């Protein structure tokens, strides 16, 4: 998969393609259905399948305080799009210039001159351009004018309800990781590099691999049983806290993963943390001793949950390699 950043990096070899536009936050099963539709059209027309995304996402630019927590950062989003066998991702920087671009100019500069789009696959509720004046009807009219076809995406539902990123966020906040995983098509996960912390976990007897969350918001908050993939592909079971560590008056969001029985050096390593089960909400304890007692109980709970999951996987014929 090729990544093209911003309009000035588009070349003639990037023209003539089938395009879908959206945030693709989470690249969930609804997005995957759209991508299958996109790829089928691209294959039939013998054209590249292209996804156009924005960074930051538009609402994060217009109203950062009210923007919802992201399901995926840009790096993970690109990885999941690559897994869907997209030919190219066109990532546009969303700033003042793009926000003030009139809808007609968005079409002429980006879709026609920039990409020479032949088929455009978008939702019939898609809005774009300055003041969100552009809509599906304008795209259809412009398609007739410039010679490209506009195709509405097919709505994807699960249990009779439309699959959406906001629905998955709600499930994660409720601690319903199993239902969220079903809509994502995989366990919810966060990846990042291990950074140096204040070593409090090690001092308490529970060393952690700390991942600084660059986002100011997280769809998760609390303690979870998890599966952590190490750089060499090995998977370890762990207990993960996502929060601000109120016992120590923390102020920034941090992901802390404790891997029982692991003693290697993970500083600078890139880890993938899959969240499997909710254990409890983060809370402030009266003392460090009380916190340590609770951590021991959390580890026992995570181990019990893991055993239950292994039994479930065994019944279904699946095998895990967690340690």
TAHUMO-V431456 format. One record per pair of residues at least 24 apart in sequence whose ideal C-beta (glycine too) atoms are under 10 Angstrom apart, sorted by the first residue. I is the first residue (numbers start at 1). J is the second residue. If there is no record, write none. Layout:
# TAHUMO-V431456
i: <I/I>
j: <J/J>
This chain:
# TAHUMO-V431456
i: <1/1/1/1/1/1/1/1/1/1/1/1/1/2/2/2/2/2/2/2/2/3/3/3/3/3/3/3/3/4/4/4/4/4/4/4/4/4/5/5/5/5/5/5/6/6/6/6/6/6/7/7/7/7/7/7/7/7/7/7/8/9/9/10/10/10/10/10/10/12/13/14/14/14/14/14/14/14/15/15/15/15/15/15/15/15/16/16/16/16/16/16/16/16/17/17/17/17/17/17/17/17/17/17/17/17/17/17/17/18/18/18/18/18/18/18/18/18/18/18/18/18/18/18/18/18/18/19/19/19/19/19/19/19/19/19/19/19/19/19/19/19/19/19/19/20/20/20/20/20/20/20/20/20/20/20/20/20/20/21/21/21/21/21/21/21/21/21/21/21/21/21/21/21/21/21/21/22/22/22/22/22/22/22/22/22/22/22/23/23/23/23/23/23/23/23/23/23/23/23/23/24/24/24/24/24/24/24/24/24/24/24/24/24/24/24/25/25/25/25/25/25/25/25/25/25/25/25/25/25/26/26/26/26/26/26/26/26/26/26/26/26/26/26/26/26/26/26/26/27/27/27/27/27/27/27/27/27/27/27/27/27/27/27/27/27/28/28/28/28/28/28/28/28/28/28/28/28/28/28/28/28/29/29/29/29/29/29/29/29/29/30/30/30/30/30/30/30/30/30/30/30/30/30/30/30/31/31/31/31/31/31/31/31/31/31/31/32/32/32/32/32/32/32/32/33/33/33/33/33/33/34/34/34/34/34/34/34/34/35/35/35/35/35/35/35/36/36/36/36/37/37/37/37/37/37/38/38/38/38/38/38/38/38/39/39/39/39/39/40/41/41/41/41/41/41/42/42/42/42/42/44/45/45/45/47/47/47/47/48/48/48/48/49/49/49/49/49/49/49/50/50/50/50/50/50/50/50/51/51/51/51/51/51/51/51/51/51/51/52/52/52/52/52/52/52/52/52/52/52/52/53/53/53/53/53/53/53/53/54/54/54/54/54/54/54/55/55/55/55/55/56/56/56/57/58/58/58/58/58/58/59/60/60/60/60/61/61/61/61/61/61/62/62/62/64/64/65/65/67/67/67/68/68/68/68/68/68/69/69/69/69/69/69/69/69/69/69/69/69/69/70/70/70/70/70/70/70/70/70/71/71/71/71/71/71/71/71/71/71/71/71/71/72/72/72/72/72/72/72/72/73/73/73/73/73/73/74/75/75/75/75/76/76/76/76/76/79/79/80/80/80/80/83/83/88/90/90/98/98/98/99/99/99/100/100/100/101/101/101/101/102/102/102/102/102/103/103/103/103/103/103/103/103/103/103/103/103/104/104/104/104/104/104/104/104/105/105/105/106/106/106/106/106/106/107/107/107/107/107/107/107/107/107/108/108/108/111/111/111/111/111/112/112/112/112/112/112/113/115/116/116/116/117/117/117/117/117/117/118/118/118/118/119/119/119/119/119/120/120/120/120/121/121/121/121/121/121/122/122/122/122/123/123/123/123/124/124/124/124/125/125/126/126/126/156/158/158/159/165/168/169/169/169/170/171/172/172/172/172/172/172/173/173/173/173/173/174/175/175/175/175/175/175/175/175/175/175/176/177/177/177/177/177/177/177/177/177/178/178/178/178/180/180/180/181/181/181/186/187/187/187/187/187/187/187/188/188/188/188/188/188/188/188/189/189/189/189/189/189/189/189/189/189/190/190/190/190/190/190/190/190/190/190/190/190/190/190/191/191/191/191/191/191/191/191/192/192/192/192/192/192/193/193/193/193/193/193/194/194/194/194/194/194/194/194/194/194/195/195/195/196/196/197/197/197/197/198/198/198/200/200/200/200/200/200/200/201/201/201/201/201/201/203/204/204/204/204/204/205/205/205/206/206/206/206/206/206/206/206/206/206/207/207/207/207/207/207/207/208/208/208/208/208/208/208/208/208/208/208/209/209/209/209/209/209/209/209/209/209/209/209/209/209/209/209/210/210/210/210/210/210/210/211/211/211/211/211/211/211/211/211/211/211/212/212/212/212/213/213/213/213/213/214/215/216/216/217/218/218/218/218/218/219/220/220/220/220/221/221/221/222/222/222/222/222/222/222/223/223/223/223/223/223/223/223/223/223/223/223/223/224/224/224/224/224/224/224/224/224/224/224/224/224/225/225/225/225/225/225/225/225/225/225/225/225/225/225/226/226/226/226/226/226/226/226/226/226/226/226/226/227/227/227/227/227/227/227/227/227/227/228/228/228/228/228/228/228/228/228/228/229/229/229/229/229/230/230/230/230/230/230/230/230/231/231/231/231/231/231/232/232/233/234/234/234/234/234/235/235/235/235/235/235/236/236/236/236/236/236/236/236/237/237/237/237/237/237/237/237/237/237/237/237/237/238/238/238/238/238/238/238/238/238/239/239/239/239/239/239/239/239/240/240/240/240/240/240/240/241/241/241/241/241/242/242/242/243/243/243/244/244/245/245/245/246/246/246/246/246/247/247/247/247/247/247/247/247/247/247/248/248/248/249/250/258/258/258/258/259/260/260/260/260/261/262/276/276/276/276/276/277/277/277/277/277/277/277/278/279>
j: <49/51/78/79/81/82/83/84/85/86/87/88/89/48/50/82/86/87/88/89/90/74/78/81/82/88/89/90/91/50/52/88/89/90/91/92/114/115/55/89/90/91/92/93/55/90/91/92/93/98/90/92/93/97/98/109/110/113/114/115/114/90/91/90/110/113/114/115/116/116/48/48/50/88/90/114/115/116/48/112/113/114/115/116/117/118/45/46/47/48/115/116/117/118/42/45/47/48/49/50/87/88/90/115/116/117/118/119/120/42/43/44/45/47/48/49/50/87/115/117/118/119/120/121/148/149/151/47/48/49/50/51/52/88/90/110/111/115/117/118/119/120/121/122/148/49/50/51/52/53/86/119/120/121/122/123/126/151/153/50/51/52/53/54/90/92/106/110/111/117/120/121/122/123/126/128/139/51/52/53/54/57/121/122/123/126/153/165/53/54/55/56/57/58/59/60/70/71/72/77/165/51/52/53/54/57/71/72/77/78/80/81/84/86/89/165/53/57/68/69/70/71/72/73/77/164/165/166/168/169/70/71/72/76/77/80/163/164/165/168/169/172/180/183/184/185/186/188/219/51/71/72/76/77/78/79/80/81/82/83/84/86/165/184/185/186/71/72/80/156/158/163/164/165/167/168/180/182/183/184/185/186/156/158/163/168/182/183/184/185/186/153/154/155/156/157/158/162/163/164/165/167/168/183/184/185/77/80/81/84/153/156/163/164/165/184/185/80/81/83/84/156/163/184/185/153/154/155/156/157/163/84/121/122/123/153/154/155/156/81/83/84/85/86/121/153/84/85/154/156/121/151/152/153/154/156/84/86/87/119/120/121/151/153/84/85/86/87/121/121/118/119/120/121/149/151/86/87/118/119/121/119/118/119/149/87/117/118/119/86/87/88/115/84/85/86/87/88/119/121/86/87/88/89/90/115/117/121/77/78/81/84/86/87/88/89/90/91/121/88/89/90/91/92/110/111/114/115/117/120/122/77/78/81/89/90/91/92/94/90/91/92/93/94/95/98/91/92/93/94/95/93/94/95/94/94/98/99/127/128/132/94/94/215/216/217/93/94/95/96/98/99/94/99/132/216/217/216/217/215/216/217/165/166/169/170/217/219/165/169/172/173/213/215/216/217/218/219/220/221/253/165/169/213/214/215/216/217/218/219/165/166/168/169/172/180/184/188/189/190/218/219/220/165/184/188/189/190/191/215/219/190/191/192/213/214/215/214/191/192/214/270/189/190/191/192/272/191/272/184/185/186/189/185/186/115/114/115/128/129/130/129/130/131/129/130/131/128/129/130/134/129/130/131/133/134/127/128/129/130/131/132/133/134/135/138/139/142/129/130/133/134/138/141/142/145/129/130/134/130/133/134/138/139/142/134/138/139/141/142/143/145/146/148/142/145/146/139/142/143/146/148/142/143/145/146/147/148/146/148/146/147/148/143/146/147/148/149/150/143/147/148/149/143/148/149/150/151/148/149/150/151/149/150/151/152/153/154/150/151/152/153/152/153/154/155/150/152/153/155/152/153/150/152/153/183/182/183/183/219/219/217/219/220/219/219/218/219/220/221/275/278/218/219/220/221/222/278/220/221/222/224/275/277/278/279/280/281/278/220/224/225/226/274/275/276/277/278/276/277/278/309/219/220/275/274/275/276/274/226/227/273/274/275/276/277/219/220/224/226/273/274/275/276/226/227/228/229/271/272/273/274/275/276/215/218/219/220/226/240/242/255/257/271/272/273/274/275/228/229/255/270/271/272/273/274/255/269/270/271/272/273/266/267/268/269/270/271/231/255/257/265/266/267/268/269/270/271/254/267/268/267/268/245/254/256/267/245/248/250/245/247/248/250/256/288/291/241/245/256/257/258/295/288/288/289/291/292/295/292/295/296/239/256/258/260/291/292/295/296/298/299/256/257/258/259/262/263/266/238/239/240/241/254/255/256/257/258/259/266/236/238/240/255/256/257/258/259/262/264/265/266/267/269/271/273/241/254/255/256/257/266/267/240/242/254/255/256/257/266/269/270/271/273/252/253/254/255/242/252/253/254/255/253/253/252/253/253/242/243/253/254/255/275/253/255/275/278/253/281/282/275/278/279/280/281/282/283/256/258/278/279/280/281/282/283/294/295/298/301/302/255/257/273/274/275/276/277/278/279/280/298/302/305/275/276/277/278/279/298/299/301/302/303/304/305/306/309/255/257/258/259/272/273/274/275/276/277/279/302/306/272/273/274/275/276/306/309/320/321/322/257/258/259/262/266/271/272/273/274/322/270/271/272/273/274/259/262/264/266/269/270/271/272/266/268/269/270/271/272/264/269/321/262/264/321/322/323/272/274/320/321/322/323/260/261/262/264/271/321/322/323/261/262/276/299/302/303/305/306/309/310/320/322/323/262/271/273/274/276/299/302/306/322/279/295/298/299/300/301/302/303/273/274/275/276/279/298/302/279/280/282/295/298/273/275/282/281/282/283/282/284/282/284/291/282/283/284/285/291/282/283/284/285/286/287/288/290/291/294/284/288/291/284/282/295/298/299/302/323/299/302/303/323/323/323/302/305/306/309/322/301/302/304/305/306/308/309/305/305>
